[in-house]
Amino acid sequence: MDWTTRCWASGMLDWKKLRDIRELRWALALRVPVLTPPQFLCLLYSSENWHVHLDDAGEIVTPTPGVKRILSSPCCLPHIAQAILSGEPSIVEAAAALLKAIVTRNPKAMIRLYSTSAFYFALAYPGSNLLSIGQLFTVTLVHQGFHGGEEAAVSASLPLAKRSVLGGLLPESLLYVLKRSGPAAFAAAMVSDSDTPEIIWTHKMRAENLIRQVLQHLGDFPQKLSQYCHVLYDYAPMPPVTYPELRDEMWCHHYY
């Protein structure tokens, strides 16, 4: 076996030479000093932030800087979002921070971030280091075009749960924590047990309802991704997450 040996795995369209399959190259390079995934994502983050995004008048610079344009392209953005599915805390944090940097002051990328399923991947993450994810949610909460266009996504006449891409996935009480109190409070609330008029949320609701139902929606994609990193998830709207604990509760004027 050498670099020209042809290999194939589930998800690949055809046979490829070993040197053309990144996963095998990475496996063979384990003993060779290389950039780790978190270091690589941080390098991309630094590259994105090297550029000036606002002019002297405070307006968004046009055309969009080259690095931001490349990272927000269909060739890159979905793969950065899918890095969250690694489940590694350092990779999840770096990927969420990079996604936030890419969509900030980038309206075209902002309104279509939902189509990468980044929100599903983030909600399926079982870890407790949720600050970077909360920061990403904060800037994207009501700026997704999942209703059919930018105007529909940001219409102030709709309730927050209808305007937000997270509506139907998280209880509306958590959306208001994110909107009113910020990402740190949201991250703390997500990993806490609360039974108050403002928030009803438990570890069980997160693990057995939210994460389980999101993973059911994703199907076997996380396993396919671990075998072949080039595979892309086909976005499909997810049915609302059901929470039996809230079945007999009424949400009115931000209180249960």
Buried (B, 14 or more C-beta within 10 A) or exposed (E): EEEEEEBEBEBBEEEBEBBEBEBBEEEEEEEEEEEEBBEBBBEBBEBBEEEEBEEEEEEEEEEBBEBBBBBBEEEBBBBBBBBBBBBBBBBBBBBBBBBBBBBBBBEEBBBBBBBBBBBBBBBBBEEEBBBBBBBBBBBBBBBBBBBEEBEBBBEEEBEBBBBBBBBBBBBBBBBBBBBEEEBEEBBBBBEEEBEEEBBBBBEEBBEEBBBEBBBEBBEEBBEBBEEBBEBBBEBEEBEEBEBEBBEEEEBEEEEB
